[in-house]
């Protein structure tokens, strides 16, 4: 629990005040108080001394794309209760566009990571080089084993193209999905 120390006009003298501040000898409140505060500080505080408990509001759930939540600098007296809360504000269109751009960059990175997991760069280079060798040999001259190799390379390339298509589709969404890394988008039907 945190407390606030105010004067008779509810001007804040010290915020925050902790239980440790109150139970120190003498209490650490920025000026001397001619009383000893009990180690059994209650939730009621010490109203006769201008020390009140502060109700702290949890961070609100917001739409991260369109809103910001900033904790207030100081508590406010609301209906006779000191409350330390949050201010929720709408983002500007520029901020929303920047957020969307960051999500789209994340989508591209996710696609790239999935492609690399499927076919690391060394595997892609080797497949390209081997594909050129087999192309020079000519399709009619391929052995059965080489035809299996080509089929495997084709299957790999088909999956890479599918992942790129998924990435393009996610990036084109307005707004792009914030949970873009979820398998539900990337797993083949």
CORCOR-V24906 format. One record per residue. RES is the residue in three letters. PSI is psi in whole degrees, -180 to 180 (none if undefined). Layout:
# CORCOR-V24906
<<RES:PSI> <RES:PSI>>
This chain:
# CORCOR-V24906
<<UNK:140> <UNK:156> <UNK:169> <UNK:145> <UNK:120> <UNK:162> <UNK:-173> <UNK:-21> <UNK:15> <UNK:26> <UNK:134> <UNK:124> <UNK:-36> <UNK:131> <UNK:134> <UNK:160> <UNK:126> <UNK:168> <UNK:-38> <UNK:-40> <UNK:-39> <UNK:-32> <UNK:-4> <UNK:153> <UNK:109> <UNK:165> <UNK:140> <UNK:88> <UNK:11> <UNK:-21> <UNK:158> <UNK:134> <UNK:131> <UNK:54> <UNK:157> <UNK:126> <UNK:138> <UNK:151> <UNK:-14> <UNK:68> <UNK:131> <UNK:168> <UNK:-14> <UNK:-15> <UNK:-150> <UNK:74> <UNK:-34> <UNK:-18> <UNK:0> <UNK:21> <UNK:117> <UNK:147> <UNK:152> <UNK:127> <UNK:121> <UNK:122> <UNK:137> <UNK:153> <UNK:129> <UNK:153> <UNK:128> <UNK:166> <UNK:106> <UNK:-24> <UNK:-39> <UNK:-6> <UNK:157> <UNK:153> <UNK:121> <UNK:135> <UNK:137> <UNK:152> <UNK:-38> <UNK:157> <UNK:160> <UNK:146> <UNK:112> <UNK:115> <UNK:35> <UNK:5> <UNK:135> <UNK:126> <UNK:133> <UNK:109> <UNK:-154> <UNK:151> <UNK:122> <UNK:130> <UNK:153> <UNK:141> <UNK:154> <UNK:164> <UNK:-34> <UNK:-42> <UNK:-40> <UNK:-43> <UNK:-41> <UNK:-40> <UNK:-48> <UNK:-40> <UNK:-39> <UNK:-40> <UNK:-45> <UNK:-38> <UNK:-39> <UNK:-38> <UNK:-46> <UNK:-42> <UNK:-40> <UNK:-44> <UNK:-45> <UNK:-42> <UNK:-40> <UNK:-38> <UNK:-43> <UNK:-37> <UNK:-38> <UNK:-45> <UNK:93> <UNK:159> <UNK:-39> <UNK:-37> <UNK:-38> <UNK:-43> <UNK:-44> <UNK:-40> <UNK:-40> <UNK:-48> <UNK:-45> <UNK:-39> <UNK:-40> <UNK:-41> <UNK:-46> <UNK:-33> <UNK:-43> <UNK:-34> <UNK:-33> <UNK:138> <UNK:-37> <UNK:-20> <UNK:7> <UNK:142> <UNK:171> <UNK:-41> <UNK:-39> <UNK:-34> <UNK:-36> <UNK:-41> <UNK:-47> <UNK:-42> <UNK:-40> <UNK:-41> <UNK:-40> <UNK:-43> <UNK:-42> <UNK:-46> <UNK:-37> <UNK:-42> <UNK:-39> <UNK:-44> <UNK:-38> <UNK:-44> <UNK:-39> <UNK:-38> <UNK:-43> <UNK:-45> <UNK:-47> <UNK:-42> <UNK:-43> <UNK:-41> <UNK:-30> <UNK:-15> <UNK:146> <UNK:103> <UNK:158> <UNK:148> <UNK:134> <UNK:-22> <UNK:36> <UNK:-22> <UNK:-7> <UNK:138> <UNK:-26> <UNK:-27> <UNK:-33> <UNK:-21> <UNK:133> <UNK:141> <UNK:none>>
